[in-house]
Amino acid sequence: MTITAAMVKELRERTGIGMMECKKALTETGGDMDLAIAELRKKGLAKAAKKADREALEGGIHILSEGAKAYVLSVSCETDFLANSDKFKAMMDVIVHFLKENGESSKDAAQEKINGDYALEMGENLQIKEYAVVEGGSTGSYVHSNGKVAALVVADASADADKLKQVAMHVTAANPEYLSPDDISDEIVEKEKALQLEIMKNDEKMASKPENVLVKIIEGKMGKFKSEISLLEQAFVIDPNTKVKDFLGSTTVTSFKRYAI
């Protein structure tokens, strides 16, 4: 498989590793991005292999949260300058209300409205990237000040709106992958164990230990691994001495999603 410059660039953005090492990893794994990240981690080059918040296009995210329903809109544009402008943010508010009033099937009409009312004036190609309506007992949302990272949390109907907003803020910062450890499959855990074993074998201080000893050490790390990627078990960013589940108290979170441009 041909390793393109775009593939190398994506891997570099996701890992923070130099271009040559990224190209080498992609070549060794036949262009498989996830395997390339794993190879870099094994070598100790990429300790945190999380996806970058930014994608190729500029743009912004807007969430209208009204009780049991939330309306999530993202619109792409060409420049960061426009994305951060008040007129762009005002346009998104108008469009999300238009979509709310006219239903999910009105996405094409909303795009036409953008083309007719805003694109010419703003001088850029504006495209609706995503639109979704999320329902639950109650919803809480947070959009970061740059408009490029946001989160939505769905909980039971009795949930405190301010608490849900704070948890949504936590999601944008901590980027959990799962709601709770129970949601993590055995397959994911076994892959992490195998990866940790390879990392230890490449560590001069650990490589001399018998494999059964290394396996026991890894088994002991799995609880922490699960907690670090599970929303409810993570240390709450506003109060690191408290877990998110303890901050929520009796509130039951049923789902969450993080959005990024």
LOGU-849362 format. One line per 8 residues: number of its first residue (from 1); for each residue x, y, z of N, C-alpha, C. Coordinates in steps of 0.001 Angstrom, whole numbers, plus 500000, padded with zeros to 6 digits. Atoms other than C-alpha are relative to their C-alpha. Layout:
<rs>
NUM) X,Y,Z,X,Y,Z,X,Y,Z; ...;
</rs>
This chain:
<rs>
1) 500836,498796,500000,500000,500000,500000,500872,501254,500000; 499264,498741,500063,501234,503487,499129,499707,500850,501228; 500148,499141,498819,501842,505634,502207,500013,501453,499531; 500117,498628,500493,500608,509124,501353,500417,501013,501058; 499630,498907,499087,501667,512433,502851,498856,500302,500964; 501170,499726,499154,498114,512858,504168,499922,499005,501159; 500014,501029,498949,498362,509571,506098,501071,500295,501055; 498909,499674,499072,501696,510590,507625,499614,501200,500858;
9) 500424,498789,499286,500274,513995,508552,498969,499665,501075; 501028,500378,499035,497243,512423,510248,500607,499279,501208; 499367,500745,498906,499409,510034,512270,500824,500937,500877; 499193,499038,499236,501706,512883,513295,499102,500846,500910; 500935,499194,499212,498719,514959,514467,499417,499202,501163; 500613,500837,498968,497317,512028,516446,500981,499570,501083; 499022,500500,499035,500574,511126,518184,501043,501017,500435; 498974,499009,499670,502846,514176,518133,501407,499518,499692;
17) 498697,500572,500340,505673,512054,516698,500477,500552,498654; 499417,499463,501229,508066,513161,513914,499540,499275,498745; 500490,500503,501278,507235,512642,510254,500686,498685,499591; 499285,501198,500432,509963,510040,509602,499570,498763,500788; 500437,501129,499183,508939,507833,512530,498575,499579,499628; 501388,500303,500398,505286,508100,511474,499960,499252,498675; 499961,500669,501302,506089,507136,507889,500515,498569,500150; 499445,501336,499778,508180,504202,509112,498958,499080,500614;
25) 501016,500810,499333,505373,502974,511382,498888,499610,499030; 501048,500288,500983,502806,503219,508590,500488,498981,498965; 499427,500945,500971,505115,501381,506199,500042,498595,500593; 499893,501300,499332,505663,498586,508721,498645,499340,500207; 501330,500551,499728,501920,498175,509291,499087,500029,498777; 500795,500021,501226,500800,498420,505684,498961,501101,499927; 500913,498860,500059,499108,501768,506222,498856,499961,500992; 501064,500087,498987,496892,500640,509113,500278,501011,501113;
33) 499769,498903,499066,496549,503769,511287,500041,499531,501453; 500053,500470,498616,495591,501993,514521,501204,499128,500344; 498828,500844,499760,498360,499412,514173,501272,500846,500076; 498842,499112,499989,500851,502197,513445,500121,500709,501343; 499996,499358,498683,499837,503976,516652,500474,499015,501057; 499591,501026,499038,500243,500731,518576,501507,499760,499915; 498564,500213,500168,503732,500253,517103,500804,501131,500630; 499319,498854,499410,504748,503757,518139,499941,499950,501522;
41) 500134,500127,498547,503427,503133,521636,500939,498921,500536; 499108,501087,499578,505377,499869,521872,501437,500498,500120; 498649,499465,499998,508544,501791,521104,500174,501124,501025; 499927,498940,499004,507703,504298,523795,499989,501385,499397; 499984,498702,500671,507411,507072,521224,498690,500750,500156; 501308,499349,499874,503698,507729,521612,499305,499460,501230; 500582,500470,498751,502550,507397,525196,498502,500253,500064; 501432,499676,500011,499161,508963,524515,499547,500057,498561;
49) 500416,500075,501394,497538,507960,521255,498537,500362,499860; 501384,499540,500106,494391,510026,521272,499831,500806,498712; 500266,499243,501205,492800,511548,518281,500124,501494,500268; 499889,498548,499862,493563,515218,517710,498618,500622,499958; 501285,499313,499967,490750,517653,518403,499667,500629,498649; 500244,499269,501231,491222,519379,515070,499959,499077,498791; 500052,500690,501267,490261,518118,511653,500446,500977,498921; 499459,499200,501090,491160,519472,508225,499279,501338,499846;
57) 500773,498790,500234,488369,522042,507989,499815,500812,501270; 500379,499124,498892,487703,525031,510180,498482,499955,500150; 501445,499977,499801,484243,525595,511592,499645,500150,501455; 500454,499851,498625,482188,525619,514734,498873,499047,500324; 501058,500885,499489,479746,523627,516856,499039,500831,500825; 501023,499302,499219,476481,524873,518330,499022,498962,500529; 500953,500935,499410,474254,522946,520741,498883,500782,500679; 501183,499426,499368,470744,524005,521660,499385,498908,500862;
65) 500491,501010,499073,469760,522052,524760,498751,500530,500697; 501284,499586,499421,466127,522286,525837,499349,498817,500705; 500618,501073,499230,465186,519855,528578,500359,498632,499483; 499802,501377,500434,464733,516386,527155,500584,499888,498593; 499479,500035,501370,465966,517355,523674,501189,500935,499844; 498865,499148,500341,469203,518740,522332,500199,499957,498488; 499795,499872,501436,469945,519958,518821,501463,500377,499770; 498557,499830,500171,473565,519635,517721,500304,500322,498541;
73) 499676,499557,501356,474872,521506,514693,501478,500337,499898; 498644,499542,500297,478342,521862,513231,500032,500455,498545; 499887,499413,501332,479135,524022,510224,501471,500252,499709; 498603,499785,500373,482457,524070,508400,500142,501284,499192; 499667,498816,500790,484109,527125,506909,501471,499896,499615; 498641,500093,500528,487454,527962,505352,501077,500538,500928; 498967,499377,499162,489206,530092,507969,499608,500024,501473; 500191,499909,498561,489645,530150,511713,499486,501387,500376;
81) 500422,498621,499736,489128,533913,511593,498478,500112,499946; 501460,499949,500120,485546,533496,510383,499343,499145,501075; 500597,500911,499021,484837,530553,512699,499879,500641,501375; 499999,499358,498683,485659,532717,515724,499231,501320,500035; 500692,498712,500066,483631,535711,514560,498588,499918,500575; 501355,499943,499441,480370,536818,516176,498948,499713,498939; 501004,500199,501052,478569,536785,512819,499853,498515,499641; 500074,501437,500278,479445,533123,512258,499214,499289,501101;
89) 500704,500605,498877,478230,532173,515736,498516,500360,499988; 501405,499574,500093,475036,534199,515224,499279,499214,498906; 500580,500790,501087,474424,532385,511932,499662,498591,500471; 500245,501359,499522,474742,529006,513644,498777,499938,500908; 501170,499958,499123,472163,530018,516242,498715,500074,499179; 501171,499888,500882,469740,531007,513483,499707,498662,499324; 500176,501252,500745,470306,527777,511567,499533,498863,500897; 500429,501088,499127,469934,525470,514569,498530,500173,500394;
97) 501420,499759,499716,466598,527112,515401,499144,499686,498770; 500705,500326,501238,465554,526785,511747,499810,498489,499893; 500071,501457,500071,466333,523068,511838,499056,499443,501062; 500886,500443,498928,464547,522646,515155,498531,500178,499600; 501384,499680,500354,461394,524293,513830,499507,499216,498789; 500413,500637,501254,461406,522506,510469,500298,498507,499926; 499767,501444,499966,462567,519012,511453,501312,499585,499366; 498716,500502,500482,465594,516878,510680,500067,499901,498480;
105) 500025,500119,501462,464491,516487,507054,500245,501333,499300; 499812,498669,500592,465027,520228,506529,501469,500379,499857; 498568,499705,500081,468817,519931,506418,500376,500635,498664; 499704,499423,501321,468925,520632,502667,499498,501434,499918; 500559,498644,500005,466677,523657,503141,500860,500935,500846; 499127,499193,499143,468938,524865,505944,501288,500349,499267; 498792,499720,500783,471947,524553,503639,499725,501073,498945; 500376,498983,500981,470139,526577,500989,499891,501376,500659;
113) 500116,498744,499261,469400,529225,503608,501401,500578,500282; 498622,499559,499769,473098,529365,504487,500594,500567,498708; 499453,499557,501283,474041,529647,500808,499428,501348,499575; 500648,498773,500449,471518,532392,500156,500174,501191,500926; 499997,498899,499029,471707,534428,503354,501369,500346,500575; 498749,499778,499278,475284,534056,504590,501283,499793,499184; 498747,500363,500676,477839,532481,502216,500601,501149,499200; 499495,498900,500820,478139,535431,499855,500541,501121,500868;
121) 499581,498919,499104,478332,537972,502661,501308,499660,500707; 498804,500394,499252,480973,535993,504573,501169,499650,499091; 498935,500228,500969,482913,535171,501434,500711,498662,500126; 499389,501312,499861,483562,531533,502311,498992,498898,499699; 500836,501168,500235,482249,528080,501500,499537,499461,501355; 500567,500436,498726,479928,527180,504388,499163,498745,499775; 500718,501258,500176,478672,523629,504752,499568,499421,501343; 500449,500703,498802,476542,521861,507349,500743,498669,500044;
129) 499197,501208,499867,478858,519148,508563,499241,498904,500732; 500747,500975,499209,476603,517477,511117,498792,500674,500631; 501174,499536,499260,473127,517874,512524,499340,498783,500611; 500619,501131,499312,471558,515607,515117,499060,500504,501084; 500930,499734,498905,468637,515625,517516,500151,498845,500985; 499769,501011,498963,469315,513805,520777,498929,500146,501067; 501061,499967,498989,466562,512868,523221,500348,499138,501200; 499795,500770,498782,466620,511635,526801,499147,500573,501111;
137) 500748,499446,498874,465211,512272,530247,500295,501476,500167; 499552,498603,499979,467247,515478,530353,501352,500065,499306; 498736,499838,500709,470203,516869,528433,500753,501214,500531; 499151,498887,499609,473103,519103,529326,501149,500105,499020; 498964,499841,501010,475687,520587,526989,500999,501083,500378; 498961,498991,499828,478859,522618,526872,500754,500131,498682; 499197,499705,501184,480631,524282,523943,501173,500854,500446; 498816,499243,499600,484194,525439,524500,500014,501360,499304;
145) 500003,498621,500505,484902,529128,523898,500483,500116,498558; 499539,499937,501389,486693,528377,520617,498992,499426,499011; 501051,500530,500860,483541,526686,519296,500350,498708,499293; 499541,501171,500744,485535,523684,518102,499890,498690,500769; 500167,501198,499183,485038,521260,520984,498750,500169,500856; 501250,499928,499242,481716,520468,522650,499634,498615,500496; 500459,501300,499495,479932,517735,524561,498539,500086,500408; 501398,500122,499615,476413,516566,525260,499867,498818,500951;
153) 500215,501056,499011,475353,514532,528308,498499,499771,500150; 501406,500368,499855,472027,512677,528558,499832,499252,501320; 500198,500609,498681,470675,511723,531992,498514,499824,500286; 501399,500181,499620,467487,510882,533868,499314,501361,500136; 500783,498768,500033,464697,513450,533965,500200,500897,501213; 499852,499216,498776,465458,514565,537523,501376,500649,500139; 498628,499502,499918,469057,515544,536743,500053,501517,500116; 499772,498569,499842,470322,518973,537751,500698,500543,498750;
161) 499480,499472,501267,470943,521055,534611,501419,500535,500128; 498671,499431,499813,473973,522832,536030,501051,498902,500149; 499071,501124,499844,475596,519530,537034,500290,499349,498646; 499799,500614,501313,475058,518105,533557,500913,500862,499131; 499137,499103,500767,476676,521178,532026,501455,499842,500438; 498637,500159,499490,479709,520748,534289,500605,498656,499580; 499508,501303,500454,479982,517072,533365,500317,500058,498504; 499719,499821,501429,479749,518036,529688,501320,500741,499808;
169) 498721,499283,500041,482615,520470,530314,501144,499027,500271; 498996,501021,499680,484551,517591,531859,500271,499120,498781; 499852,500872,501169,483928,515451,528761,500873,500665,498937; 499179,499320,501009,485430,518107,526475,501475,499976,500384; 498608,499944,499540,488580,518213,528619,500627,498614,500134; 499435,501320,499683,489034,514557,529639,499835,498982,498874; 500220,500858,501166,487712,512926,526453,499863,498511,500349; 500201,501428,499674,486432,509644,527999,499499,499236,498782;
177) 500420,500830,501130,485809,506773,525609,498742,499195,500310; 501135,500820,499592,483184,504880,527615,499290,500659,501173; 500766,499468,498875,480467,505657,530144,500491,499387,501306; 499537,500685,498795,481567,503038,532699,500904,498833,499607; 499131,501143,500309,484113,500189,532941,499236,498798,499456; 500806,501133,500471,481281,497714,532317,499774,500045,498492; 500227,499858,501437,481011,499091,528781,501225,499634,499171; 498760,500318,500712,484596,498142,527907,500049,498500,499714;
185) 500027,501412,500378,484741,494872,525998,501282,499284,500416; 498831,500823,499682,487097,492017,526882,501058,500134,498902; 499074,499875,501132,488626,492449,523428,500897,501232,500166; 499235,498773,499797,489679,496034,524219,501019,499803,501125; 499106,500242,498859,491168,494952,527562,501162,499103,499589; 498941,500923,500420,493101,492068,525978,500995,500679,499069; 499098,499261,500896,494515,494376,523299,500929,500901,500805; 499190,499115,499157,495704,496795,525985,501034,499183,500774;
193) 499051,500869,499285,497290,493925,527949,501173,499620,499088; 498964,500399,500952,499163,492763,524866,500927,501171,499690; 499212,498800,500289,500290,496293,524141,500924,500345,501167; 499195,499707,498817,501488,496861,527712,501144,498993,500159; 498964,501024,499911,503412,493586,527585,501155,500332,499048; 498972,499618,500971,505255,494723,524457,500786,501215,500487; 499339,498798,499477,505999,498093,526070,501007,499614,501085; 499106,500429,498917,507489,496382,529128,501204,499241,499477;
201) 498892,500765,500578,509585,494048,527006,501031,500906,499342; 499095,499032,500611,511089,497117,525342,500581,500974,501016; 499500,499159,498919,511803,498749,528700,501189,499288,500660; 498784,500627,499465,515368,498065,529891,499828,499542,501451; 500171,500323,498588,514269,498033,533537,499057,498823,500223; 501002,501050,499831,511434,495566,532958,500284,498750,499174; 499813,501098,500958,512700,493378,530124,500598,498745,500628; 499342,501156,499386,514728,491121,532426,499070,499170,500878;
209) 500942,500722,499144,511697,490098,534474,499310,498891,499215; 500730,501091,500678,509934,486778,533659,498642,500501,499482; 501254,499542,500610,506869,487136,531435,498816,499846,500934; 501131,500182,499088,504525,485746,534102,499937,501117,501038; 499961,498872,499064,505674,488535,536440,499453,501247,499315; 500490,498844,500759,505047,491127,533749,498479,499932,499834; 501446,500189,500181,501573,489678,533145,499249,500373,501274; 500643,499656,498726,500725,490007,536844,499990,501509,500231;
217) 499924,498536,499872,501886,493618,536845,498946,500664,499118; 500972,499444,500950,499739,494324,533803,498573,499793,500489; 501347,500280,499468,496685,492662,535366,499630,501033,501063; 500250,499012,498952,497056,495047,538276,499745,501391,499461; 500182,498683,500608,497055,497996,535892,498658,500154,499295; 501203,499939,500819,493821,497114,534142,498860,500785,500654; 501033,499213,499321,491572,498641,536808,500195,501477,499749; 499685,498600,500259,493328,501963,536387,499744,500355,498547;
225) 500226,499791,501427,493222,501621,532609,498521,500228,499704; 501435,499878,500225,489451,501115,532664,499454,501309,500580; 500478,498776,499344,488905,504007,535083,500380,501243,499211; 499504,498819,500706,490979,506423,533023,499226,500303,498722; 500724,499769,501253,488844,505944,529914,498479,499931,500180; 501442,500087,499710,485425,505683,531648,499532,501280,500695; 500484,498719,499477,483493,508894,532309,499701,499951,501489; 500458,500012,498612,481928,507890,535626,501124,499757,500998;
233) 498894,500315,499094,485228,506672,537100,501137,501023,499931; 498926,499020,500130,487380,509583,535949,499984,501014,501138; 499914,498909,499034,488636,512227,538360,499382,501240,499368; 500731,498848,500519,486367,515243,537912,500962,501167,499806; 498998,498968,500301,488370,518022,536211,499863,501236,500895; 500205,498829,499147,486828,520736,538403,500444,499721,501429; 499564,500415,498667,487610,518785,541585,500642,498622,499878; 499315,501271,500251,490253,516072,540919,499942,499002,501149;
241) 500112,500922,498864,489711,514594,544384,498665,499255,500003; 501329,500606,500086,486177,513591,543366,499823,499318,498656; 500319,500669,501254,485114,511052,540769,498724,500610,499421; 501184,499455,500662,482504,512107,538226,498726,499382,500569; 501206,500663,499479,480045,509520,539550,499622,500536,501378; 500283,499459,498670,480371,510969,543065,499475,501427,499900; 500509,498655,500230,479848,514495,541783,498537,499947,499573; 501372,500132,500498,476666,513322,540045,499038,499528,501085;
249) 500862,500497,498937,475339,511627,543171,498958,499031,499479; 501081,500911,500405,471955,510037,542490,499629,500130,498531; 500298,499808,501422,471869,511328,538922,500544,498841,499172; 499585,501095,500879,472016,508552,536309,500240,500518,498597; 499660,499619,501370,473839,509409,533097,499817,498778,499105; 500273,501132,500899,472657,507236,530218,500909,499994,498764; 499103,499942,501152,474954,508469,527438,500681,501365,499945; 499319,498721,500229,477336,511190,526344,500673,499931,498633;
257) 499235,499956,501262,479085,512338,523205,500832,501265,499966; 499076,498868,500171,482034,514595,522519,500077,500324,498522; 499925,499541,501391,482165,516649,519320,501249,500857,499834; 498810,499191,500248,485244,518215,517727,500090,500346,498511; 499736,499551,501367,486077,520202,514611,501500,499880,499768;
</rs>
